[in-house]
Each structure stands twice: as structure tokens, then as C-alpha cells.
Amino acid sequence: SLKTVSTSEIIQLKKLNSELQKSLDEKINVLEVYYQKVEDLKQVEPIYFQLRRQFEEKNQILHQTRSQLFKAESEIISLERKNQSLEQRFDPAIEKLLSEMSQIDKELELYKLENEELIDLITKLSVSDTKGPDLFY
């Protein structure tokens, strides 16, 4: 037996159908947003792995560089120690000779300066000598 459906029940069913359709549309929209996010992640993933590989390569290079730097610093320290050892064994006579050479170098500079002044004086005298008696004004 068929039951007759009243108009109010039809209205309620249509209203329920509309609400269900609206809810379904909202869920479809949410799913589309999630799908787009998944697609975006698929595009980003290869770039992420490429950057990760580059980071690992640069990290290895950094490690190698630090190792080389440590070795170079160790070698510098070793050479400095050898140099200090050689300086400590430096013969006092050689040190005295170096001091004397430094003193002679300073005296030489003074003599050069004195020589230049004498040359200037001679030049002035020879120029003024050609002028004659005007020298005594």
C-alpha cells in the first residue's frame, strides 16, 4: 500500500535534500582544496630533495674545508714553534752584528741628508757667486 505523502512532508524532504546537497558541495570544495595542496606538494617535493642534496654536498665541502683549515693551523703552529726555537738559538754575535748594521744604516741616512744639504748650499753659493756683489744685501 502506498502511503500518500503530504505536502508538508515533501517540503521537508526538499529542504533536507537541499541541506544535504549544500553539505555535499562544501565537502567537495574542501576535498578540492586538499587535492590542490597535494598537487602543490608533488611539485615542491623534487625541489626539496634537490635542495637537500645540495645542502648535503655543501655540508661535506664545509667539513673538508674545516679539516684542511685545522691541518693548516696545526702546521702554522708547528712552524711558529720551530721559528721560536731557532730564534732562541740565535747566536748573540749575529744579533750584535745586526744591531751594528742597523746603526750604520741610520748613520748612512744622516750622511745622505747632510750631503744633500751641502749640495744645496754649494748650488746656492755658486748661483749667488755669479750675481756678484748682490749677495750681501
Secondary structure, DSSP 8 states (H G I E B T S, - for coil): ------HHHHHHHHHHHHHHHHHHHHHHHHHHHHHHHHHHHHHHHHHHHHHHHHHHHHHHHHHHHHHHHHHHHHHHHHHHHHHHHHHHT--HHHHHHHHHHHHHHHHHHHHHHHHHHHHHHHHHHHHHHHH-GGGG-
